[in-house]
Amino acid sequence: MNRGAAWNSLLAVSLLVSALFGYLAVRNVNWAATWKALEHCDYWWLVPTLALFTVWTLMRAIRWQWLFRADARPPLGAVTKATILGYFFNNLLPARAGEAARVVALRSYAGVRMAESAATVVVERLYDVFGLLALLFVLYPWLPRVTWLRAAALVALAAIAFGLVLVGLAAFVDRRQSVHDRFGGIVGSLVQGLAAVRRPRQAALALGWTFASWLLLGIAFWVLSLGFHLGLSLLGGILVAIGVGLSFLIPAAPAGLGVFEAAGLAAAAAYGIPSSRAFAYVLVLHAVNLVPFLVAGAVILVLSVPKRGLRPTVRDVTKPSGVESP
């Protein structure tokens, strides 16, 4: 199968997945009630929500920076711009293709090898899955009944197994210089990108940033819910963030359309919030996750010229890169 056919197949699957989850999300929605909830929302709560999202984005960039080796860590400015461009392209392309875009962008802005950046993105997704599921299980005694806990447990086991494989592979390759000689710099770059799973202190710091970023996102989700008078608790906001975060593991249409809404409504339903009112909240929440990154990404592409004249393009982004999405 050539690249064009593979891309078209991925696009078709992503759209079908989004259509399915979108139908499940809206099948019981009363559109008149949703519109009424949107009309009566106190949109001033968007101000602190956007402020928290700004801090969250910076925290995500810092976390990504910490996944690189200390002696070859790219500047925070370059990492932040690449992070924003990743979200920008995630909102324009299906199947979280923005993950590949930020790898290309970081090569352009800081000269980091794409193999090393791609390895850190895979490790980052692993940290996200582990962090989200750890939060879910720790908070479980204080949460309402979560019907998808068994599925989350299976994902946790798979993530832990994958992490152990990564650690073992990195340790094995790092000790076999002949492997480096045989495959050249690509394998070496991949091993360097796995530094955060081989060094305990670096792994602990990255995991700390992971927990902090998701907790902050949960606070942001809760703050926005105050404008809709849903009666959602702070733990409820964190549960919505966990559900939305795990939904990014599913290949979907641009911006996770449909999947985002289904995850947000499933978390809100655990608190008995009517689906029509919750849908209004989730729509605005999705807009907050979409519009700022489109604006900021466009500004970066226009005003910030990457080194060596390289600029992430759709062709670069849609190349098969081996980068798993979150």
N, C-alpha and C positions, 0 to 999 in steps of 0.2 A: 504494500500500500504506500503510495507516494505521500509527500508531505501535505499536498492540497487535499487529498481524499481523507487523510487522518484528521486534518483540521476541521473539515466539513462534518465528519462523523462526530467529533468532539462537540462541535457547535450544536448539532442536532440532538445529541444526548443531553447536553446542558439545558437546552430549551425545553425538552420533554420533562426533565426533572423539575424545572422551575414551574412548568405548567401544572404538573401533578401536585406539587406542594402548594402552589398558589390556589388551586381549586379547593384543596383541603382546608386552606386558611379562610377562604371567603364563603364557603358553602352555607354557613349558618349566619352570615352577617346581615343585619338589617341596615341597608345603606342610608336610610333616612336618619336612623339613630346615630350612625357614624358621622354623618354630616353635622348633626346637631352637636355632637361632642366636639367636633373640630371648631364649630362656631363659638362654643362656650369655653374653649381652652384659654388659659391665661398664658399668653405667649411670652410674657416677660421672663418666665422660667427658662426660656431658651438662652438667655444671657449667661447665667452661671453654668448651664449645661455645655455651651460652646467653650467656655473658659476651661472647664474640666476636660473637654475633648482635646483642647490644645495641649494641656499638660500631659494628657495620656499619650498623645502622638510623640511628644518629646521623650517620654519614658520608654516608649517602644523603640525609638531610635537609639537611646542609650543602651537598652538591653541588647539590641543587635550589635552595637559597637563592642560590647563586652564579650561577644561570642568569638571575636577574632583574637589572634595571638597578641600578647602585650607588646611584642617588639614590631608588630606590623599592623597595628590598629589604625584604621582610617579615621580622618578627622570627623568630629561630630557633625559639623556643618554638611559635609558630603553625605554622611549616613542619613541625616535628617531629610535632605533633599531627595535622596534615593527612596527613602521610606514613603514620603508623600507621593512620589511618582508611582510607587508600587500600588498605593491605594487608588490613585488616579486611574491607572490602567485596569485595576480590578473592577472599577465602576464602569468601564467601557468595553471590556472584553470578557468572554465567558470563562468558566472553569478556573477562576482565580489566576488568570494569566499575568496579572500584575506582579506576581512573585518572580517571574522571569524578567519582567521589566526592570525591577529594582536591582537585579543582578547586573543587567546591562548598564543601568544608570550609574551604579557604584563603580564599575570599571571605567566609565567615562569621566566621572568626577574625581576619583581617587586612584585610578590605575590598579585596582584590586583584581586579581585573576578571577575570572568567572567561575572556575571550578571551586575555588575556595569560598567565594560568596555563596554559590549554590549549596555547598555543604552546610554553611551556617544557616541558611534558610530552612533546610531540612531539620537541622537541630532545633531551630526556633519553633517550628511547628510541633516538634516532639515536646518541647518545654510547654508550649501552650496547651496541648492535649493533657499532659500530666498535671499542669497547674489547675486547669479548669475542673478536671475530675477530682483532684485532691480537694479543692474547695467544695465541690458538690458533696463528697463523702464526709468531710469535716462538719459541714453545716447541716447535713441530713437530719440529725435529731430535732432541729428547730425549723425545718421546712415542712410544708404540707406534703401530702402524698404525691410523689413524683413517679409517674407510670413508666418513664423511660430509664429508670435507674439500672435495670438489668442490662439494657443495651449499652449504657455508659460503662458498666463494669467490664463488658466484653471489649469495648474500645480501650479501656485502661490496660487490660491485660495485653492486648495487641501492641499498644504503645510501649509498655514496659519491655516486652519481648524485643521489639524493634530497637529500643534504646540499648539493651544488652548486646544485641548483634552489632550495633554501631560501635560501642565501646570495644568489643572484642576485635572487630575488624580494624579499627584505628590502632589498637595496641599491636596487632599482628603486623600490619603494613609498616608501622613506624619502626619496627625492629628488623625488618627485612630490607636492607639497603639495596639488595639485588632487584627487588620489585620496583623500587624507585628508578634504578638504572634502566630497567627493561621498558617501563612505560613512560619514562620521562617526567616532566614537570606536572602533568595532569594529576597523577596519583598523589604526588607530593602536595599539591595544592588542596586536594580533597582531604588529605590527612590533616593539614594545617587548619582547614575549616572545621574540623571535628575537635579542635582544641578544647572547647567548652564541655565536652563529655569525657575528656581524658584528664583534666586537671581539677581536683576537688574544689579548690578555692574559687576558681573561675566559674565552675558549675554552680556552686552555691550562690555566688553573686548574681549570675544570670537567672537562677530560679527565684531569688528574692525579687528582682525586678519584674519577673513574670507575675508573681503573686500580687505585687503592689499595683501593677498596671491593670490587672483584671478587677481587683477590688475597687480601684478608682473608677473604672468604667461602670461597674455596678452602681457606684454612688451617683455617677452622671445619669444613668438610666433612671434611678430613683428620683433624682431632682426633677427631671423632665416630667415624670409621672405626677408630681405635685400640681403641675399646671392643668392636669385633666381631672383632678380630684377623685382619683381611683381608689384611694385608701391603701395603696401598695406600700408595704413596709420596706425598710432598707434592705432586709434580707431578700425581699421580693425583687428589688432592683438588681441585686447580685444574681439571683436565679435567672432573671431575664438575660443578663449579660452572659451567664454560663451557657444558656440555651442557644443564644445567638452565636456565641463563640464556637460552640461545637458544630453548629450548622454550616460553618465555613469549611468543614471537612468534606461536604457534599459538593461535587461539581455541578454548578448551576449557571444560569444566565448571568449577564453582567450585573454587578452589584448584589449578587445573590438574590435577585428578584424572586419572590415566591417562597423560597426557602427561609429567608430572613423573617418574613411575615409569619410563616407557619411556626417557626421556633419561638418568636416573641409571644404569639397568641397561646402556644402550649404552656409557656411558663406563667403567663397571666391567668390562664384558666385554672391553674393549681390553686389560685387564691380566690376563685369564684367570681372573677370579674367578668361581666357580660361581654361576649365576643365583639359586639358592635362598638362598645366604648373602648375596649382594649385595642380594636383594630385602628381606631383613630389615633391612639397613642403610638402604636407600632408604626403607622405610616409616617408620623412626624419624626419618630426615632430613626426610621430609615433615611428620611431626608437629611437629618443631622449627620448621619454616617456617609451621606452621598455628596451633597452640595458643597460643603467646605473643601473637601478633597479635590473636587473637580475644579473649583476656583483656584485653590493654592497650586495644584499641579499645572494648570494652564499658565499661571504666572511664572512658575519655575521654568517651564519649557520656553517661554518667551524671553525672559530676562536673564536666565542663568545659562551661559554657554559652557558646555562640558569641555574638558581638556581634549586636545587632539581632534576637535571638531566632531566628536562622536556624540550622537544623540539617539536615545532609544526610539526605535520605530516599531510600527505594527509588525513588520517582517521579523525584526529581532525578537519581539515579545512572543510571537507565535511559534518560534522555533522550539522543537522538543528539547527540553533542557534537563530533564530528570528531576525537576524541582517539584516536590509535593506541595499541594496547597493546604490553609487552615483553615 
